[in-house]
Amino acid sequence: MPIELDNVTFRYGPQTPLVIDGMSFTVPHGQMLALMGPSGSGKSTLLQLIGGILRPTSGQINNSIPSHETTWVFQTPTLLNAQTVRHNIDIALYATGWSPKQQHARVETVIESVGLHGLGETGVSTLSGGQQQRVQIARALAAQPQLVLADEPTGQLDHTTTALVMDALIAARDAGTGIIIVTHDRYVAERCERIITLEDGHILSDEHRAEGSPT
């Protein structure tokens, strides 16, 4: 089922200005969408509304994807710092019903996909910020969820690693996962099949592109 926004508004308090002002659009199932715009345009707020962290002030959001089928990638990694890379990813697979052999193989696959080969037994507290972010992305993709919501997932990464991570996200999209990315990086946005640009809580443009086309 698609995600549908119908005339959605949001403000943080009764006397505060609207952060999202009358927004309507539909995200088809499995689409890879980038949300762009300057700081303060409402990108992260919109992502949290779609994911159910925030509730609209008015209007409706219809998102039938269950919470356990939605994973998040935040700007600051949320990891178990006393644990290894492998353990941090393993926890995303506990409820899948997969066998230990299947879980092990899947963890290896996603570790490889984000360029962390050989670091499975490394404690995440010893990793750089960019490496930790890649662990968070690998964990988000591990269980092959229906939807990934990512807030500046490549902000700490160099261009080569960003390209690698985008390849992994596109592969997840090709396998059926919908992905919505908040980003300031034009390269990241142009690897998506659709770019919605926001300004002052409104949609400035809605651009459909060739799917996953690199620049």
C-alpha positions as CSV (number, residue, x, y, z in Angstrom):
1,M,0.0,0.0,0.0
2,P,1.2,3.5,-0.7
3,I,1.9,6.2,1.9
4,E,-0.6,9.0,1.4
5,L,-0.4,12.6,2.9
6,D,-3.6,14.6,2.6
7,N,-3.3,18.4,3.4
8,V,-1.0,17.7,6.3
9,T,0.0,20.5,8.6
10,F,2.3,20.5,11.7
11,R,3.4,23.0,14.3
12,Y,5.3,22.3,17.5
13,G,3.0,24.4,19.7
14,P,-0.2,26.4,19.6
15,Q,1.6,29.7,19.2
16,T,4.4,28.5,16.9
17,P,4.5,28.8,13.1
18,L,3.6,26.0,10.8
19,V,6.6,23.8,10.0
20,I,4.6,21.7,7.5
21,D,1.9,23.7,5.7
22,G,-0.8,21.9,3.8
23,M,1.3,19.1,2.3
24,S,-0.2,16.4,0.0
25,F,1.6,13.7,-1.9
26,T,1.7,9.9,-2.3
27,V,4.7,7.6,-2.1
28,P,4.1,4.3,-4.0
29,H,5.1,1.1,-2.3
30,G,8.8,0.4,-2.8
31,Q,9.8,3.9,-4.1
32,M,13.1,5.5,-3.3
33,L,12.4,9.1,-2.5
34,A,14.8,12.0,-1.5
35,L,13.6,14.9,0.6
36,M,15.7,18.0,0.0
37,G,15.6,21.7,1.0
38,P,17.5,24.2,3.1
39,S,17.8,23.8,6.9
40,G,14.5,24.6,8.5
41,S,12.4,23.7,5.5
42,G,10.7,20.8,7.3
43,K,12.5,17.8,5.9
44,S,13.3,15.9,9.2
45,T,9.9,16.9,10.7
46,L,8.2,15.5,7.6
47,L,10.2,12.2,7.9
48,Q,9.1,11.9,11.6
49,L,5.5,12.5,10.6
50,I,5.6,9.8,7.9
51,G,7.2,7.4,10.5
52,G,4.7,8.1,13.2
53,I,7.1,9.7,15.7
54,L,5.0,13.0,15.3
55,R,1.3,13.4,14.7
56,P,-0.1,15.9,12.2
57,T,-1.7,19.1,13.6
58,S,-4.3,18.7,10.9
59,G,-4.8,16.6,7.8
60,Q,-4.2,12.9,7.4
61,I,-1.3,10.5,6.8
62,N,-2.2,7.0,5.7
63,N,0.7,4.6,6.3
64,S,-0.3,1.0,6.6
65,I,3.3,-0.3,7.0
66,P,3.6,-1.8,10.5
67,S,6.2,-0.3,12.9
68,H,8.1,-3.6,13.0
69,E,8.5,-3.4,9.2
70,T,9.9,0.2,9.4
71,T,13.6,0.9,10.3
72,W,15.3,4.2,10.9
73,V,18.7,5.6,10.2
74,F,19.3,8.7,12.3
75,Q,21.9,11.5,11.9
76,T,23.7,10.3,15.0
77,P,24.2,6.5,15.2
78,T,22.1,4.7,17.9
79,L,24.3,1.7,18.6
80,L,25.2,-0.6,21.5
81,N,28.6,0.8,22.0
82,A,29.8,-2.1,24.3
83,Q,29.0,-4.7,21.6
84,T,30.6,-5.7,18.3
85,V,29.5,-4.7,14.8
86,R,28.0,-8.2,14.3
87,H,26.0,-8.1,17.5
88,N,24.6,-4.7,16.6
89,I,23.3,-6.0,13.3
90,D,22.2,-9.4,14.7
91,I,19.7,-7.8,17.0
92,A,17.7,-6.7,14.0
93,L,17.2,-10.3,13.0
94,Y,16.0,-11.8,16.3
95,A,12.3,-11.6,15.4
96,T,12.7,-12.8,11.8
97,G,12.4,-16.6,12.5
98,W,15.5,-17.2,10.3
99,S,17.9,-20.0,11.3
100,P,21.2,-19.1,12.8
101,K,22.9,-20.0,9.5
102,Q,20.6,-17.7,7.6
103,Q,21.2,-14.9,10.1
104,H,24.9,-15.3,10.0
105,A,24.9,-15.2,6.2
106,R,22.7,-12.1,6.1
107,V,24.9,-10.2,8.6
108,E,27.9,-11.0,6.4
109,T,26.1,-9.7,3.3
110,V,25.1,-6.4,4.8
111,I,28.5,-5.8,6.5
112,E,30.1,-6.3,3.0
113,S,27.5,-4.1,1.3
114,V,28.5,-1.1,3.4
115,G,32.2,-1.6,3.1
116,L,32.9,-3.0,6.6
117,H,34.3,-6.4,5.5
118,G,36.4,-8.0,8.3
119,L,35.1,-5.7,11.1
120,G,32.3,-8.0,12.3
121,E,34.0,-8.8,15.6
122,T,35.2,-5.2,16.2
123,G,33.7,-3.2,19.0
124,V,31.7,-0.3,17.6
125,S,33.1,2.0,20.2
126,T,36.5,1.7,18.5
127,L,35.1,2.7,15.1
128,S,35.1,6.2,13.5
129,G,31.8,8.1,13.3
130,G,31.5,7.3,9.6
131,Q,32.0,3.6,10.3
132,Q,29.4,3.6,13.0
133,Q,27.0,5.3,10.7
134,R,27.6,2.4,8.2
135,V,26.8,-0.1,11.0
136,Q,23.5,1.7,11.6
137,I,22.7,1.5,7.9
138,A,23.6,-2.2,7.7
139,R,21.4,-2.9,10.7
140,A,18.5,-1.0,9.1
141,L,18.8,-3.1,5.9
142,A,19.5,-6.5,7.6
143,A,15.9,-7.8,8.1
144,Q,14.8,-6.6,4.6
145,P,12.1,-4.3,6.0
146,Q,9.2,-2.8,4.0
147,L,10.4,0.8,4.7
148,V,13.6,2.5,5.6
149,L,13.5,6.1,6.9
150,A,16.9,7.8,6.8
151,D,17.8,11.3,8.1
152,E,21.1,12.4,6.5
153,P,22.5,8.9,6.4
154,T,25.6,9.8,4.5
155,G,26.4,13.1,6.2
156,Q,29.6,11.7,7.8
157,L,30.8,9.8,4.8
158,D,33.2,10.6,2.0
159,H,32.1,10.4,-1.6
160,T,33.4,6.9,-2.3
161,T,31.7,5.5,0.8
162,T,28.5,7.4,0.0
163,A,28.4,5.8,-3.4
164,L,28.9,2.3,-1.8
165,V,26.1,3.0,0.7
166,M,23.8,4.3,-2.0
167,D,24.5,1.1,-4.0
168,A,23.4,-0.9,-1.0
169,L,20.2,1.2,-0.5
170,I,19.3,0.8,-4.2
171,A,19.8,-2.9,-4.0
172,A,17.4,-3.0,-1.0
173,R,14.9,-0.9,-3.1
174,D,15.3,-3.4,-5.9
175,A,14.4,-6.2,-3.5
176,G,11.2,-4.4,-2.5
177,T,12.1,-2.0,0.4
178,G,10.8,1.5,0.2
179,I,13.3,4.2,1.2
180,I,12.8,7.8,2.1
181,I,16.0,9.8,2.6
182,V,16.4,13.3,4.0
183,T,19.6,14.8,2.5
184,H,21.5,17.9,1.6
185,D,23.7,16.0,-0.8
186,R,22.7,16.4,-4.5
187,Y,24.5,13.2,-5.4
188,V,22.5,11.2,-2.9
189,A,19.3,12.7,-4.1
190,E,20.1,12.1,-7.8
191,R,20.6,8.4,-7.1
192,C,17.0,8.2,-6.0
193,E,14.1,7.9,-8.4
194,R,12.2,10.8,-7.0
195,I,13.2,14.1,-5.4
196,I,10.8,16.3,-3.4
197,T,12.3,19.7,-2.6
198,L,10.8,21.6,0.4
199,E,10.9,25.3,1.2
200,D,9.3,26.8,4.3
201,G,7.1,23.8,4.8
202,H,5.8,23.7,1.3
203,I,6.7,21.5,-1.7
204,L,8.8,23.6,-4.1
205,S,9.2,20.8,-6.7
206,D,8.5,17.1,-7.2
207,E,10.9,15.6,-9.7
208,H,10.7,12.0,-11.0
209,R,13.9,10.5,-12.4
210,A,15.2,7.4,-14.0
211,E,15.4,4.8,-11.2
212,G,18.6,4.9,-9.2
213,S,20.5,6.7,-12.0
214,P,24.0,7.8,-11.0
215,T,25.3,11.2,-11.9
